[in-house]
């Protein structure tokens, strides 16, 4: 079995933390990055003790280019390579139904993290992968003919808000940008054996959705139990971070070796069923 190493950005909580745990459960060495340096260090220690894999952590502000460069270099310290990169960092406002009250500062901050920060991460992750020797794919059963080796896989978290407008005047445009960044990455880096795909989650129970929706986005509350979201999602509920992490794991893995530039919607049946 070929040793693999992953970088998870935004790993202190939510889908980033769940993705780091999922990858570690598969025996993958993980470097966890987040603006909350202390929290992400605690998560890394917890993952190492739980799953017995090598871990590292690093504090990063993904709106700062040099910090992103340093983060990517740090991510190679465990095994000398960067095989997988999961870009999960993001922020979201709590005003859904109008944009009059959205300040220019809030819009710029949201774009800086969700779009520009994502672009910086993907750019420098891919550049690092371009310097690496390609690795053979591990598929079982094996295909009839050998598949060309690949240098790495990048999975970004976009959103169903990047596919159609459901409100959120700052967040939604930034997620449309995330979709375009992913598709461009697939075009730019695919020829070098580097795949770029995106997960488009629907309503998922994380600290970000708690901030954005309040008690309606908080598991165990009456507001969450009676949320109108449950009526417009075919499965009748919001999702869990662990469910989204399983999709991220698939997008990064050799199991998705022919996916490039794909947008995988994981929303319980909303976007394509409404």
N, C-alpha and C positions, 0 to 999 in steps of 0.2 A: 504494500500500500504506500502510495506517494504521500509524504508529509506535506500538509498544506497550512498556510497561515492567512489570517484574515484581519482586516482593519474594520472596525465598526465605529462610525462617527455618530455622535448623539447617543452614546451607550449608557448614560447614567440612569435612564428611565425609559418607560414606554416601549415602543417597538424596537428601539435600539438595544435596550437591555435584553429584551426577549430574544432578539436576533443573536446577540452575543451568546446567550445561554443555549440557544438551539444549535449554533455552530459548535460550541464547546462540547455539547452532548454527542456530537459526531466525531469527536477527537481532534478537532481543528484548533491549533494555537490561535489565540485572539489578542489583538491589541485594541483596547477600548479608549476612545477619545471623547471628550465632552468639555464644555465650558466650565462645568462644575467639577473642578479637579479633585476635590476631596471625595465627593460622592462617587465619581467614576472609579477612583482608586478602591473604594470599599466594594463596589460591584465586581471589580477585577479579582480582588482577594476572595470574595464569596464564590465566584465561578471557579477559580483555581482549586479551592478546597472541596467544592462539590463534584467537579468533573475530572479533576486530576490532569488538566492540560496546562501548558505554559501560557501565562498571561502577562500583559504589560498594560500600563495606563498612561495617558498623557492629557494634560489640559490644553485646550485649543479654543481660540475664537476664530471660527471659519470665515469671518469677514475680513481677517487680516492675512494677506497673502503669504508672508514669511512664516507665520505660524502654521499654515496649511502645509507648506513645503517641509517644515521641520517635523510635523506630525507624520507625514508620509515616510520620511527617512527613519523616524523612530519605529515605525510599524515593521520595518525589516529586521529589527534587532533580534527577534525571536528565532527566526529560521534563515535569515538572509534573503528572503524573497517576500513578495506580496502577491498572493494568489487570488484573494477575494477582497473586495471592498464594498461595504454596505453603508450608504449615505442616508442616515436616518434623522439627522438634525433638522429641526424646524420650529417655527413659532406661528401662532394664530391669534387673531384678535377675538373679542367676544361680542362684536356688533355684527349681526347677520343681515339685517333687513334694509339698511340704508348706508350711504357713503358720505353724507353731509358732515357727519361728526368725525370721520376718519381724517386725522391730520397728515400733512405731508411727511412729518417726521416718522409717524407710525408706518406709513406706506413704505418709506425709504428703508426703515429698519427691517420690515418684513421681507422686502425684496433683497436686502443685503444678506440675510440669512438663507432664505428659501431658494433664491435664484443665484445670486452672485456667489454665495458661499458654496452652494452645490456645484456650480460651474468650476470654482477653484479646486474643490476636492476631486471631482472627476478628472479634471485636466492633469493634475499632478499625480494622481493615482495611475492614470493611464500612461503617463510619461515614464513612471517608474517601471511599470509592467513592460513597456517597450524595450527596456534594457535587459530583460531577463530571457533566459533560454526557454523556449516553449516546452511544455510538459505533455506527456501522453494522457489521453482521456481514459478514465476508468469507467467503463460501461459494461453492465452484465444483464442479459447476454450481450456479447460483443457483436457489432454489426458485421455484415458480410465482407466488408472491405475496411481497412484501417482508416480512421479519421485523422485529418491533419491536426497536429499538436496545437495547443493554445497557450497563450501567455497569461491570461487572467480573465476575471469576470467582475463586472461592476453592477451593483443593483442599487437603484435610487428609489427613495420613497417619494412618489408624487401624490396624487389624490384624485378621487372622483371629481373634486373641484377643479382639476386640470382638464376635465373632459366636457363639463357643462357648468353653467353658472347656477349656484345654489345660494348666492349671497356672499358675504365676507369680502368686502371691497378691496382689502389689501392682500389677504391670503390667496384668493382665487387667481388673480393675475400672476402671482408668484408661482403657483402650481402649474398654470399653463406654460410658463417659462421652463419649469422643471421638465415637463414633457418634451419640449423642444430641445433642451440641453441633452436629454437622454438620447433622443433620435439622432442628433448631430454626432454624439459620441459614438453611436453604432456605426455611423458612416465613416467617421474619421479613423477609428481604431480597429474596426472589424478586419480590414486587410492585414493587420499585424497580429491577428489571433486574439483580440481582446473584445469581449462582448459587453455591451451596455444595454440594460433593460430597466424597466421601472415597474414598481408595484403601485397600483392606484387603490388605496384602501377607502372603504366607506367609513361610517361612524364606528370608531373603535375606542374602547374604554381605556384611556390613558390619562396621565396628568394633564396633557394638553387639552383634551376634550373636556376635562373637568373645568379647566380655566375658561374655555370657550363657551361652554353650555351650563356651567354651574351644577346645581343638583341634578338637572336633567341628564347630565353626562357622568354622574357619579353612581357607581354600582351600589345597589342596596337601598337606594332612596325610593320613595314613592314617586317622585318626579321622574326618575329613570324608568321605573316600572310602567308608568303611564305615559311615557314620551310619545308624541306623535310620530317620531321616527319609527317606532315599532309597527306602525300601521302602513308605512310606505316601503318598508323592507320586507321582501317576500318571506324571509326566515323569521320575521317578527321580533327581532332583537338587534342590539348592537353587537359588534364583534369584540374579541379579546386580542391583546397584543401577541399572545402565543400563537394564535391562528395566523396572524399576519407574518410572524417570524418564520413559520413553516413555509410560506410562499417565498419569502426572501431567501431562505436556505435553498429552495429548489432553483431559484433564478441564478444563484451563485454557483451551484453545483454542476458537475459534468452531466447530470440528468437533463439539463436544459441546453445542451451543447449546440443546438441549432436555433436557439432563440437569440435574436440580436435586434435591438430597436423595438422590442415588444413592450406593450403596456398590458399588464395583467390586472384586471379588475377583481378585487376581492371585497365585496360589499353586501353579501348576503342576499343578493337579488334586488338591486335598485336601479342601477344605471341602464341596464339593457332590458328591464322588465316593466318599468313604470307604465 
